[in-house]
């Protein structure tokens, strides 16, 4: 439940005491909402008491009208409201207003609402909870003496980060703009790409303390209604104090919690969100973060880069094959080295075996311990490079890779072959487009190394089989995680490891929507002009 503000009036010394309400045990409990008072001074004292006389809550007293004057107050939060709009479109018209003497106080309030408030989003507020929610959201509150109603005018503003190129999803070809921390800026960037009234947006507030704006966006008629309702149901089920980033939402609405694989896709590119909305997915936008969630998500989606759809299909297919290959390498490369050097030396060419044996002769640790040391060291260096400032982080990465690696080999802690294997694994993990799936590979890598140290190649096969079974058991909002590979859907197979030409994208993903699956017309394949027809036209001319 939302926090509700309770008022308990006391006549002692003419003050008003604010209370949340207490039960017999002394614990705080919810109390019913209370209406505003008719006395302007009483309402001002309640606002000052509730906000702790915060210096950023601006309370501007003024006299409404010129001939007939009424005491009023204008309240807004500095930094959340656009101060220029507050003074230019609210305060100046109110000061210059000419109010007829025949109007009673309630009619004066209607006069102000309809003729003087020259901004959008004007609404009446009668409850304290709604008043404080509007005030802390950037609206301006107008209170008049003798009227137990407040006027909330939309004056949201303040400083926001400008639209910039996304830092986590760089593309060689494509738009250069990315989402910002403003939810309205983000929805506008999506609407610029999909100019259709069927693009619906529904907003709710989640977080009992933060009251964070969370919006879901989908295309009516393309998105599956059952999936949309499931997303709404999971969002309404959230009862938490704070929502500070979309990661909070992601962890509270996912199907399976005990898995290393992400079942919800996140992106900060508007073109990626628009493309997924056109496939029937639902976007979840959270105010205060540039990362937008997309649901449902499938496994193969994390290996697709945005420029795959901007480049030729043969180039995109080759790059996707490469990404899947490097993902597999990042998982099994260290475990294969451990298995081969521990159990299966006969599978290595003789000269290579002799070279590896000569390198490992001075190493005091078994291959598994050697691999764990190098992998943990690399993870430490990677975290240090990420957390430190950019210039220092790059220097730490270079020093760690060159100096520490070379010193470890010369000191006899690890072999040169292990350094090569770990380096290839690190580069392969960086080549994965999605950071979320790359983290999953980092964790599974240690499990496969442990199984390889116990059972050799048999342990690696056991681990890969377990991983495959686990992937096939996952769901994302009811959609199989491995679709369209398992279950196999031939009509959607052209956008998996392969990428068919754009003119062959005839059907949307069938598990997203069963009703509106056609997304392009017939005969979209480009063809050269008919030479005979062109020759006849030239002869007739």
VENCOR-V700771 format. One record per helix or strand of 3 or more residues. SS is the DSSP state (helix for helix, strand for strand). FROM is the first residue (numbers start at 0). TO is the last residue. Records with the same first field share a line. If there is no record, write none. Layout:
# VENCOR-V700771
SS->FROM-TO, FROM-TO
This chain:
# VENCOR-V700771
strand->5-8, 15-18, 56-63, 69-77, 122-124, 139-143, 149-152, 198-205, 211-218, 264-266, 281-285, 291-294
helix->11-13, 39-50, 82-94, 104-115, 127-134, 182-192, 224-235, 245-252, 269-277, 298-302, 305-308, 312-341, 344-346, 349-359, 366-386, 389-410, 415-429, 434-454, 456-472, 489-491, 501-503, 530-539
